[in-house]
Amino acid sequence: MLLAGGEEVQRGQAREALLALSAPPLDVVEAAPGQAASLSAQADVVMVLSGAGEEASLAFLQGLTEGSPRPVLFALLDEQSEASMRRVLRAGADEVLFLPLVQSDLMRALLKVSEARRRSERRGGGMIFSVATLSFEKKITTLCANLSLALRSAGRVRVVLVDLDLQRGGLGNLFGAEPERGILALARLNKRPDSITLEAALTTHASGLYVLGAPVRIEDSKEVSDTTVSNLLDLLRQLFDYIVVDCGAHVDENSVAAWERSHEVLYAIEQSIGAAHRAGRFLELFQRLGIDRIEPRLVLNRFQPKHPITETHIVSRLKCPIYVRIPRDERVMEKSVALAQMPAQVAPNSALVHAYEDLARRLCVTQPTAEAESLPGPGFVTRLMGSLGARA
């Protein structure tokens, strides 16, 4: 662990608190701001202390998020202010702690990192990113599509996009998927899918992205079960580096099966009172489902800095930080639609495209919090009833 920045007294207090822990075992190194950059590449965890030079600390944090490999980033603040927390989270901090350090908070954060490292070392296969929302009026197709393309462009990786918005669909049309292909063909098999049957169901886009489309007919969506989804995602992890799942704007057994196997669950929220209310309901539901490995990440979609519903209002109401902001850019989107091309093709240097790239980069360098479950769990309704019984 590298203690970077801040004042010498602050670093000394943090070092004493760290060395007083009985577990996990730590190798603690201190560095003044000028020396920290050269040592950060060797650290598993970097704790950035915010002292008198707050701007320098924020710039240092931001620089670490853009490196590869990226260490886990802790921000250590000397005041518990919402504004300070928001600034360091925006700069890329994974955890926020406060001086004087509380042993229980520090232990929790470090054990979380230690467990993630242990599990990621034995984790095989690709990473699953599920995208969800409860805002029926705004589909998340565009978010999923652009995230997938950003992951694909980040390097020589195999990326597949799965459309679990089974009744509304849309991804298949966006990427020109052939109607006879898609998840329905796999659902109708009398056996678990294998690489051959999967390849026949996939459509390959010109970008190199693979797409598994939703059924063409709405009534056929009922043939896709959570068992189909579970078996499919387990197979996709063996064949692809990244799997992006569009869970649509509803909650059912299929979406829960995807969340159980996901390394990150992204919830798309927009700047409105209704969207914040629905996001709160989603976060509460997710907690009741008992998927303890991960916590949903909030993606502020179509973000407008001057909107009357500010990011501060949303964070304050939900008690959950914003993971990334995707700006609203009607000009780029209109051009994208008019030319039937993706934003990365029509405006590669726009803030919108850079935001998608930043989201992809953050997901790529984030250590998985735990091994994704490989066996189907109890049904959706059963789990909810169980959680209610446990609370009674």
N, C-alpha and C positions, 0 to 999 in steps of 0.2 A: 504494500500500500504506500502510495506517494502522497505526502502532505505538501501541498503546493500553495504558494502565495500567502497572503495575510501577513500579520506581524509575528515576530519571533515568540512573543508571549502566547499568542493564540495557538501557534503550532506546538508549543510546549504543552499547553493544556490538552490539546487533542492527542498528542503522543502519549501522555500519561494515561488518558482514558482508554486508549487502544491497547496499550501494554498491560493494563489491569484486567483485560478480558481473559477468561480461561480458555475460550474457544471462539471462533476457529483460530488456528495458529497464524500469526501475522509476522511479516517482515516489514517493518515500518521505516520509511526513508523520508527525511525532510528536505525541502528545497526552497530557496528563495525564488521569487518570481522569475528572475533572469536565468536560473539554472533548471527550472522545472520542465521546460519544453524538451530538453534533450533527454530527460529521464522518463518522461511519460510513456514512451513507446515500450518500456520494459515493465510497466506496472500493470497489474490486474485491476486495481482500483485506484483512482485518483480522487483525493478529497481536496477540493478547491476552497480555500478559506477566503472569505470576503471581509477585508479590513477597510482601511482608509481608501485604498485604491479599488473601489468597486468596479469602475469601468474596465480596468485592466483585468480583473478577475473574470468579468463577463466575457471579455474578448478571448481570454485564455480558454474558458469553457467552450466557447463557440468553435475555437480552433481545434480542440480535442475531438469534437463531434464529427469533424470532417476528415479525421485521420483514419487510417486502416493499418493494422487492427485497432479498433476503438476500445479503450478501457471503460469499465463501469465508472460513472461520474457521480460523486457525492458533492453537494454544495453545503458548506458549513457556514451558517449565518450567525451574527451576534445579536440579531433581533428577530422576533417572530412577527414580521409584518407581511401582510398579503401582497403588497407591492414588491417587496424584495423576493418573496417566493415566486411570484409570477415572472420576474426578470430572469432568475436563474433557471427556471423551468423552460422558459423560452430559449435560453441560451443552450439548452441541451442536457441539463442535470437529470439524472435518473432518480436520485433520492435527495431530499432536503433534510438536514439536521441542524440543530441549534446549540449554541454555547450558552451555558455549560452543558456538555454532552451528558445525556441521560443513558445510563448503562443499558437499560432494556431496549431503548430505541436503537442504539448502536449495535447491540447484539442481533436484534431482528434484521437490520439491514445487511449486516455482514453474513449472517447465516443464509439469508436469501441468495446472496451472491455466491457463497460457497456451494450451496445446493445446486444452483444453476450450472456452475462449472462442472460439478461432479456428474450431473445428468447429461450435460451437453457432450461431455467426453465420450459417453457410451451411446449417444443418440445417433441412430443411423437414418439416412434418408433425408428427403427434402423438408422444408418448413411450410406450414399451412397458415395463411393469413385469411381470416374470415371477415367480411365486411357486412354490417347490418345497420338497420335504421328502423324506426317506427313512423317515419314521416311519409305517409302514403302518397302525398302530393308530389314528392320529389324522389325519383328513382335514383339509385346509386350506381346504375350501369356505367355512367361516364367515369365516376371515381374508380371503379374496379378496372375498367378498361385501361385508363391512363396509368394507374398503379402497375398493372401487369406489364405494359409496354416500358415503363421506367425500369422495372426489375429486369426485363429482358435486355434493355440497352446498357445496363450496368456492367455487363461482362459476358463471358462465354458460358451462359447458364441456360438451362431448360426451364421454361415457365409455362404453366397451364392455367387457364381461366375456366372455372366451373360455374355454370349458371344454375343456382338453386332457387332462383325466383321463378318457380316452375310454371305458375299461371300467367304471369305477365311477360316473362322472358325478355328478350331484347338483345342479349349479347350475341346470340347466334346471327341475327340480322346485321348487327353492327360489324361483325367480322366475316360475314358471308359464309356462315356454316351451312352445309348441305342439309336439307330438311330430313332426309332419311337417317342422318347421323345424330348422335347426341346421347344423353343419359338414358333416354327411354329404351334404346337398344340394349343397354346393359341391364336395365331393370327387368327386361323380359327374358333374360337368360335363365336357364334352370340350374345354373352353377355360379360360383364366384367368378368374377371377371378375371381374365389373365391379360398379359401384355398384348396378345394377338387380338382378342376381342376389344380391348381398350383402343388399340390403334385404329381399328375399323370404325369406332364411334367418334374419334377425334377429327376435327378440322384444323388444318395448318394454315395460318394466316401468312401473308407475304412477309411480315415482320419476323417470322420465325416463332411467333406465339402460337401455342396450341389452345383450342377452344372446345369445350364440351357443352353443347347447347341444351336448352330446355326443350320439352316436347312441343311440337307444333300446335297440337290441339289441347285446349285447356283441360278437357275431361281426362286426357291421358296422364295428367300430372299425378293422379291418385295412385298410379301404378309404381311410382317411385317411393320406396320405403326408407326408413332410417337404416335398415340393414344394408340396403343397396348403397346408401351414402357412406356408411361405415366401411364396407368392403372396398368401395371405390377409392376413398381417401387413403386407406392403408396401402393400396396398390400404387396410387399416384406418388406417394412418398418414396417408393422404391425406384421410380423412374424419372422423377423431376426434382429440380433443385428448389423451386418455389411453386406453390399452389395457391392461387387466389380464388376465394369462394364468394360469389355474390349471393348472400342469404336473403336479399330482398327486404321488404318492409313488413314482414310478419314473423311470428314465432311458432314453430311446430317441431315435431320429432326430428325432421330432417335437419333443421338449422341447429338444434341442440346437439345432434350427432356430429355436426361439423365443428361446433364450438368445443366439444369435448376433445377433439383431435387437433385443435388449432394451437399454434405457438403464440399467436396474437389475435385478438378479436378487436376490430376497429368499429366504432360506432360513429356514423356520420350525423352531425347535428348542424343546424343552421341557426341564424340569429332571429329567433322569435320566441315569444313566451310559450306558445304551444309546443315548439320543438324542445325547449328546455324541460317542460312538464313530461313529455313522452320519454325523453332521455332519462329522467329520474326514475320513471316507471321501469324502463329497461334495466338500469343499474340495480334496482331493487330485485327484479326478477332474476337477474344473473346471479345475484348473491344467494337467493333462495334455491336456485338449482344446485348449489353446492359444488360448482366448478372452481375449486380453490386454487388451482395452479396458476391461474392468470386473472387479471382484472382488465375489463374493457378499456381501450384507449379512445379518447374522444378526438375525432377529426372535425375541426370547424370548417365546414364546407361552404363555398361561395362567400367567403369572409369579406366584409366591408369595414374598414377601420372607422368610418364615420357613422356607422349604423347606430340608431338609438339604443338597440339592445347590444351592449358591449360585451367583449370577452370577459370582463370583470364580473358582470352580472351573471353570466352563465357559470363561471367557475365558483362564484359565491353561492349560487343556488344549489349546484350539484355537488359541491365539496370534492371536485375532481378536476385535475389540471387538463388543459388542452394539450394534446400530444403534438399536433401539427395543424397549421392553418393553410387551407387551399383558397386562394383569393378568387373573387368573382371577376371574371373578365369576359364580358358579353361580346366584345369586338373579336377576340380570338375564337370564341365558341361559334359565333355567327359565321366567321370565315371557315372554320372547320366543317360546319354543316354544309355550307354552300359548295365547298370543294370536295366534300365526301372524304376528307382526310382527318387524321387525328391532330390535336393541338401541337404535338411534338414535330409534326411535319410542316405545319403552316406557320408556326411561331416558336421555333426551338429555343429562342433566347428570352421568351416572355416570363414574367413572374409566375404565371400559372404553371408552365411546364417545369420551371425550377422548383416549385413547391412539390409537384409530383416526384421529381427526382430526389428531393430532400426526404420525402416520406419513404421512398424505396431505400435510400441509403441508411436511414435510421433503422428500418426493419431488418436490413441485411446484417448490420453490425450488432444488433441486440442479441445478447445471449438468450437462448430459450429458457424460460423459467422452469420448465420441467419437461419430462418425456410425455409426449401426447399419448392419451389412452388408446389402446389398440383393440379393446373388447367392447362390444355394445353394452351400455349401461341400462338401467331400468327405463321404461318409457317416460315420455315427457309428463303426462298426467300423473303417473305413479310418483315421479320425483317431486312434483309440486305438492301432492297430497302428503307425501312423507315429510316434506319440509314444514307444512302447516301443522302436522301432528307433532313434530318435534318442538314447535313453538308453543303448543297449547299447554 
